[in-house]
Amino acid sequence: MTYQDALKYLDSLVNYEKADNFDYKKSLRLERMRSFSRRLGNPHEGINALHIAGTKGKGSVSSFINSILMEAGYRVGLYTSPHLVSFRERIRINGQPISEENITKLMERLMPHIEAMAKENDAPTYFEICTMIAFLYFKENKVNFMVLEVGMGGRLDSTNIVRPLISVITPISYDHVRHLGPKIEDIAFEKCGIIKNNSVVISSPQSPEALAVIRRVAAEANAEFYLAGKDSFYEKLDSSLEQQSFNLITKCGEYPHLKIRLLGDFQIDNAAAAVLAVEGLRHYEIFIDKSAVSGGLRNARWPGRFEILRKKPFVVVDGAQNGQSASILKKAVRENLSYKKLFLVLGVMSDKDIDSICRELSGIADYVITTKSKSDRAISPEFLKERMLYHKNIDAVITKSVSEALDKALALADKDDAILVTGSLYVVGETLEALSK
């Protein structure tokens, strides 16, 4: 088996990252993942885990935690999804993506178990196999910690066979409502499925509805609960296109003049949640030095989240994929960028709240280029243009691919303008790939 053979095989499997028409509660089955893990000796056991769920900011919080623990001298595995350009991005140890060779070897090791489960009509899915590769890779390389980002929801997610030391719930808003439920309370309940008995729970600032659910579930699990914004407070000091700085105060002390390279106030919220998470390790007699917190935050990178790729004109990418994320992105654009016209390249998945995204982003767009990613879940650019025009009478054009949309935007924009590419991490990933070529 070659690396390309492994990817081709994975792409042939059921993949709920790309599918939309499925029964969430019947299709995502933790017992199948537990059975899969038992066949391989439960490689997830015995590794200190930090588990991150939520609607927005999961990847950024995971990246901040990973970077802080690395700065503290630990060997850290990081598992995130989806990938932007390369599958290897999903699984990292101390910042280094898993190699093609290791993916191939681990897939060959998994194949007999996959085939045996398939004969029992219970074959593992794409995401379950990805998660198992991560568990095996982290176990065999003897990581001290693994930082796990949930794929969808939390309660039924493949990663949820772990018993984490720390569970982090990032901001919850409307997303995957067809599967997770129509109300914020429903979505919050699914996210809170990662909370385990007698553990530590960290929450980002939340709506009252979501916070009530998180508090209740944490109390029922006899878990220690900490809330960013209540158990921590930050004061923003300065920001530029390169970094932003802030003071942070928690119950454990003060962190003056922290710096992060990720832009937008929402990233300070994410950094604060990450600091509370590593402070929560004190519950297990694991103490992280303040210098490691400062250095880890400063060195953290997380591509595709309000990332400025070029200047003159600005080319900015962001994975905002619901109304609340689009609102936060709009605010970040206004506060951080100076331009004459903004060209919006927009591609959205069909299961998202498209009208909310269009309503928010129409407030900053001077010209819209609708497009679609290669995902089967992508909504048609024709429909997207129709919804944008419903919210604002604006010049708009339809393109068939992300690369075509990017070429169009670059041809239209002057050096004093800005191009914003958003609506989906799949669109962001294809933009990064197009620009690299």
N, C-alpha and C positions, 0 to 999 in steps of 0.2 A: 504494500500500500504506500502510495506517495502522499505528500501533503495535499495536493490537488484532489487525489482520490478521496481523502478523508473529508475535505470540504464538500465534494460532490455528494458523498454519501449523506453527510449531515443535511445538506439542502434537499435531499429526497424525503426527509422525515417530516412528520407533522410538526409545524412550527407556528405556535400561537402568537409569536411576535408579528408575523405577517398575516395570519388569518384573522378573521373577525366573526365569521358566522359559526360559532361553536358554543356549546353549553359549558359555561365556566365551572360550575360545581361538579359536573360529571366528567369533564375532560381533564381538569387539573386534580390529580389524585396523589396525596402525599403517601399513601400506602404503597403505591407503585414505586415512588422514589425511595422509600424505606427498604423495600424488597431489593431494589437495584443496589442500594448501598450495602445491604447485608451480604450479598453475593461477593462483594469486594472487600469485606472485612471492616465495614463502617469507617472509611478513611476520614470522615469529618469529625470523628470523636477524638478527644484529647488535644484539640487545638483551641486556644483562646479565640473566641469569635466576637466580633462586633457586627450587628445586623442592622441595616438601614432600610426603612420603608418610608413611603410618603408619595405625594403627587409631584412636588417640585423640589429640586435641590438635592435629591438622593445622591447623584453622582458627585456633586461638589462637596457635600459633607463627607462622603466616603473618601474622596481625594484628600481633603484636609486631614482627616483622621489618619489615613495611611501615611501622609507626609510627616505628621507629628511623631508617630511611632517610629518611623524610619530615623528621624532626627534624634530620637532618644536611644538609638543604637540597636533596635530590634530588627529581626528579619520578618518582613510583613508581606503576606499575600493579599492581593486586591482582586476582587471579582466584580465586574460591572457589565451592564448591557444597556442597549445594543452597542455594537461596535460602529465606529464612524467610517473607517476605510478598511482596516484589516481585522480579521477574526482574532488575531493574536492580541489585540488591544484588550480583550475581555479578561484575560488572565495574566497577572503580573506578579513578580516577586521583586521587592525593593525597586519598583519602578520599571523593571525590565520585562517587556512582553515575553510570553512563552514562545519558545522557538518552534519552527515548523517541524523539526525533528521530534521534539517532545510531544507535539500534538499527534503526529503520526504513530509514535510508539504507544501512546496511551490509547488511541483509537483501536489499534491492533489488539491491545490487551482487553479492551471492552467488548470487542466484536462477539466472542463466544457467548458472553452473558446477554448481549442485546439479542442475538439470534435465539437463545434459549427462551427469553421472555417473549419474543415474537411468536414462537411456537405455542406459547400459552395464551396467545391473543392479548398480551399486555405489554407490547413493545414500548420502550421509553421514547419520549419525544426529543426533539432538537434541544430544547432548553434543559431538559433533565440530563442529557448526555453532556452538554457543555458544563453543567454544574458538577457532574461527576468527574470530568476531566480536571476541573479546578480543584476539587477536594483531593484527588489522587496526587496531583502535582504539588499542592501545598504540603501534603503529608510526607511525600517522598523527599521533599526538599527541606523538611523540618523547620517550617516557619514558626515563629513565636506567636504571631497573631494572624488571623485572617479577617479582612474587612469585606463584608458581603452586601452587595446592593440587591435588593429584591427586584425580580423581573416584573411581575404583575400582582397587584394586591398585596398579599403578605401571608394570610392564613393558609392558603393552598399553594403557595409558591414553592418551587422545588428546593430553594435554599432553606426552607423552614423546618428541615429535619434537624437543624443544629439547635443547641441550647446555648445561646450567647450570654456572655457576661453583661453586655450592654446592648439594649435595643434603642434605636433612635427613630423617632417619627418626625419626618420633615413636614413642611406645610401641606395640608390636605385641601384639595379643591376638586371640582368636578372633572373626572377623567375616567374613561372606561366604564361609563355609567351603565352600559348595556350588560356588563358582566358583574360589576361590583355593587350596583344598586343605584337608584335614582336620587337618593338623599345623601347629604354630607355625612349624616350619622351612619348610613349603610357603608359608605366608602371607608370611613374611619374605623368601623368595626373590622373590616377585612384587613386594613393596614395593621391594626393592633393585634392581629393574629400572631405576630412575631414576639409578642411579650410573653415571657416565661416566668414561672413561679420563682420568687425570691431572687429576682435579678434586679438590674438597675435600668430605668427607663428615662430617656431624655426626649423632650419634645421641643420643636421649634415653636415660635408664636403661631397660634391657631385661631380659627373662628370659634366663637362660644360653643357651637354645636359639636365641632370636632373635638374640642378640648374636653367637653363633658364626657365623651365616650372614652377618650384616652385616660382620663383620671379614673373613671370607673373600672376599666379593664386592669389598669395598673394596681388599683386597690384590691381587686379580686385576686390578683396574682401575688399579693403581698410584696410588691416590687417598690423599691425606692424610686421616687418620681422627682424629676427636676425640669423646670420650664424655663427656656431661654426667654429673656425679657422680664422675668420675675426673679429667677435665681442667678441671673446675670444681667449686666447693663453695659451698653457700650456708648461711647461718645466719638463720633466721626471727627477726625482732625483735618484731613486733606485728601484730595484725589487728583489724579492726572490720567492720561491715557496709558500710562505704564503701571500705575499701582494706586492703592488707597491705603490710608493709615487711620488707626483708631485706638482709643484706650478701651480696655475691657476690665470690668470688675465682676468677680464671682464670689461665692461664699468662701472659696479657698484662697482668695487674694486678688491682687491687682496685676494687670498685664499692660504696662504703659507702652505706647507707640508701636503697636503691632502693625505689620504691613502685609498686605496680600496683593497678588498680581491680578486676581480675578476682579473685574469691574462691576459696579452696581451695588447699591445699598443692600440688596437681597443677598449678596455674597458675604457681607459682614454678618448678617443673620446666620448664614450657613456656617461661617467660621466660628461664631459664638456657640452654636450647637455642637460643633466638633470639639471645642475646648471643654464644654461640659461633659461630653462623652469620655474624653481621656481622663478628666478629673474623676469621673465615676469609677474608674479602675481602682481608686483608693479603697473602695469597698472590698476589694480582693487583695489589699496590701500591695498594689502595684502603683508606684508613684512616678509621675512624669514630671521632669524638671521644667521650670518655666522657660528656660533657654531653649529647650526642645520644642515647646509650644510656639515660641516666637520664630525660631528657625524653620520649623515645619510649615507654619502658615505662609511664611515668606517664600518658601521654595515650591509650594503646591502649584500644580498646573492642572487644568481641566479643559481640554480643547472643545470648541463648539458652543461655549456658553458666554454670550456677549464677548466674543473674541474678535479683535480687530486684526484682519489678515493683511490689509493693505491700506495705504494712505494716498490721497490725491489721485483718484477719489478714494474715500473710505470704502472699504469692503468689510462688512461686519456680519458675522454669523451668530445665530442663537437658536437653540432648540425649543423655543416657546411653542407649546402645542395645546394650550387651552386658554380660555378667556382671561383668567387671572394671571397666567404667565405672560400673556400678550400685554396686559395692562402694566405689569412690572417692567417689561421690556420697553414699552413706550416711554415710561418715566426715565429709564436708564439712558435711552437715546437722547432725550431732551436735555438731560443733565450732563452728559459726557461728550456729546458730539456737536460740532459747529459746522453747518453746511448750508448751501443755497437750496438745493432740491434733494429730496430723498426718493430713491428708486427702490420700491419694495418688490423683492422676489419671493413669492409665496407659494408653498406647496404643503398640503395638509392631508392627514389620514382621514378616511371616511368615517371612523368611529369617534371623531373629535367634535367639540362644540364649535362648528365652523362659523356660525353667525357671531358668536361672542368674539372669536379671534378677528374676524373681519371688521367688526364694529370698533374694536380697540385700535387696530393697526391703521384703519382708515383715517384716524386722527392725526397721523404723522406722515402719511404717504402723499407724495406729489405725483407719482406715476407707479402703476402696478403692473408687474409681469407675473402672471399666474403660470404654474408649472406642475409637474408631478414627478415623484421619485419612481424608482423601478419597483417599489413594493406593490403587491397586489391590493393592498389596503388603501392606496392613494386615491383621493377623490379626483375627479376629472378637472382639468384646468378651466374648462368651459363653465362648469358649475361654480367654480371658485370665483371666476370673473363676474358672473351674474350676482353672486352674493356681495362681492366688494362694491359693485356699482349700486346695489340696493342701499348701501350705507353711505356712499359718497359718489357724487358725479365727478369722475376722475378719468384721466387717460389710462387705458388698460389694454394689454395685449396678451394673447395666449401663446404659450410655447409647449412643445411636446416633451421636453426633457430639461433636466436641471442645467446641463452644460449649455444647451441652447439659450435658456433663460439668462444664464450668467453672461454669455457672449452678447446678448441683446442689451443687458444692463450696462456692460462695460462700453459698448458702442455709443450708448445714449448719454452716459454721465460725463460731465466735465470734471476737471480736477478739483473744483470746489464743492462737488456734490458728494452724496453718500449713497451706498448700495447696501441695503439690509436684506439678508437672506434668512428666512425663518419659516416656522410652521411645523417643522418636524426634524428630528435628529437624522432621519434618512436623507432629507434634503441637504442638511448641513454636511453630512458625510460625503455625499456626491459632489458638493461644492468643493470641499477640501481635495477630493480626488481630481476634479477637473482643473483646479488651480495648480496642483502639483505637476500636471502634465504640460 
